[in-house]
Amino acid sequence: MADIYSILSSSYSSVNLNSPTKAVYKNVEPKSYEGTWSGTFNNGQKFEFLISDVNGFRARVKFKSGATTAYQQVLISNDSFRIGDSKFLLSNKPGLAMAKTVITDAATGSTTLLQGYAHQS
């Protein structure tokens, strides 16, 4: 039994707790993000991102889709951010963005990727 604890102890202490990230955080143009972004996923379900208080590379976001509503402060990196199981990716075209979300079936555990375009209003 002591051998198990020594193995766990040595493995735990040798693990690097600071995992490197490839994300590049730099200040963004607030007007490019702020506002209400609405769209429809490829299954016909409507969604909405309400983005406010963009400061540097941080923003406050409210995401609504079906029965799901999420509030979160996000970090914008490479023209995108994540909120819950969803991702928002700003397009090169002004006022257009791509949204993706993963839906997990509670009964089977299978996942489905929903995608759609959002327009800024």
C-alpha positions as CSV (number, residue, x, y, z in Angstrom):
1,M,0.0,0.0,0.0
2,A,2.9,2.3,0.7
3,D,4.2,1.8,-2.8
4,I,0.9,3.1,-4.3
5,Y,1.1,6.3,-2.2
6,S,4.7,6.9,-3.2
7,I,3.9,6.4,-6.9
8,L,1.0,8.8,-6.6
9,S,3.0,11.3,-4.7
10,S,5.9,11.3,-7.1
11,S,3.6,11.6,-10.1
12,Y,1.6,14.4,-8.6
13,S,4.7,16.4,-7.8
14,S,6.2,16.0,-11.3
15,V,3.1,17.1,-13.2
16,N,3.5,20.6,-14.7
17,L,0.5,22.6,-13.4
18,N,1.0,25.5,-15.9
19,S,-0.1,24.2,-19.3
20,P,1.0,26.4,-22.2
21,T,-1.6,28.0,-24.3
22,K,-1.5,29.0,-28.0
23,A,-4.0,31.8,-27.4
24,V,-2.8,35.3,-28.3
25,Y,-4.6,38.0,-26.2
26,K,-4.5,41.5,-27.6
27,N,-6.8,44.4,-27.5
28,V,-9.8,44.3,-29.9
29,E,-12.0,47.0,-31.4
30,P,-15.1,47.2,-29.1
31,K,-17.4,48.3,-32.0
32,S,-16.6,45.1,-33.8
33,Y,-18.1,43.0,-31.0
34,E,-20.5,45.0,-28.9
35,G,-24.2,44.6,-29.6
36,T,-26.8,41.9,-30.2
37,W,-25.8,39.1,-32.6
38,S,-28.7,36.9,-33.7
39,G,-28.8,33.9,-36.0
40,T,-30.2,30.4,-36.6
41,F,-28.3,27.1,-36.2
42,N,-28.4,24.4,-38.9
43,N,-31.2,22.6,-37.1
44,G,-33.5,25.7,-37.1
45,Q,-32.9,26.7,-33.5
46,K,-32.5,30.4,-33.0
47,F,-29.6,31.8,-30.9
48,E,-28.5,35.2,-29.6
49,F,-25.3,36.7,-28.2
50,L,-25.5,40.0,-26.3
51,I,-21.9,41.3,-26.0
52,S,-21.2,44.4,-23.8
53,D,-18.4,46.1,-21.9
54,V,-15.6,45.2,-24.3
55,N,-12.4,46.4,-22.7
56,G,-9.1,45.3,-24.1
57,F,-9.6,41.6,-24.8
58,R,-12.3,41.1,-22.2
59,A,-16.1,41.3,-22.6
60,R,-19.3,40.4,-20.9
61,V,-21.6,38.0,-22.8
62,K,-25.1,36.7,-22.5
63,F,-25.9,33.7,-24.7
64,K,-29.4,32.5,-25.3
65,S,-30.5,29.5,-27.3
66,G,-33.6,27.5,-26.7
67,A,-33.9,26.9,-22.9
68,T,-30.2,27.7,-22.4
69,T,-29.1,31.0,-21.1
70,A,-25.5,31.6,-20.0
71,Y,-23.8,34.7,-18.6
72,Q,-20.0,35.0,-18.6
73,Q,-17.1,37.3,-18.7
74,V,-15.0,36.1,-21.7
75,L,-11.4,36.5,-23.0
76,I,-11.2,37.2,-26.8
77,S,-8.4,35.5,-28.6
78,N,-7.9,35.1,-32.3
79,D,-11.2,36.9,-33.0
80,S,-13.2,34.3,-31.0
81,F,-14.3,33.4,-27.5
82,R,-16.1,30.5,-25.7
83,I,-19.1,30.7,-23.5
84,G,-20.2,27.4,-22.0
85,D,-20.4,24.8,-24.8
86,S,-20.6,27.5,-27.5
87,K,-18.0,29.4,-29.5
88,F,-18.3,32.8,-31.2
89,L,-16.0,33.5,-34.1
90,L,-15.9,37.0,-35.7
91,S,-15.8,37.0,-39.5
92,N,-13.7,39.1,-41.7
93,K,-16.9,40.7,-43.0
94,P,-18.2,43.4,-40.7
95,G,-21.4,42.5,-38.8
96,L,-21.0,38.7,-39.5
97,A,-19.9,35.9,-37.1
98,M,-20.0,32.2,-36.9
99,A,-21.5,30.4,-33.9
100,K,-21.0,26.8,-32.9
101,T,-22.4,24.9,-30.0
102,V,-22.2,21.3,-28.9
103,I,-25.4,19.5,-27.7
104,T,-25.0,16.4,-25.6
105,D,-27.8,13.9,-25.5
106,A,-28.3,13.0,-21.8
107,A,-29.7,9.5,-22.6
108,T,-27.0,8.3,-25.0
109,G,-24.1,10.7,-24.3
110,S,-23.7,11.4,-28.0
111,T,-22.8,14.9,-29.1
112,T,-24.1,17.0,-32.0
113,L,-22.3,20.1,-33.4
114,L,-24.7,22.9,-34.3
115,Q,-23.4,25.8,-36.5
116,G,-24.9,29.0,-37.8
117,Y,-24.1,32.6,-38.8
118,A,-25.0,35.6,-36.6
119,H,-25.6,39.1,-37.8
120,Q,-25.0,42.1,-35.6
121,S,-27.8,44.5,-35.0
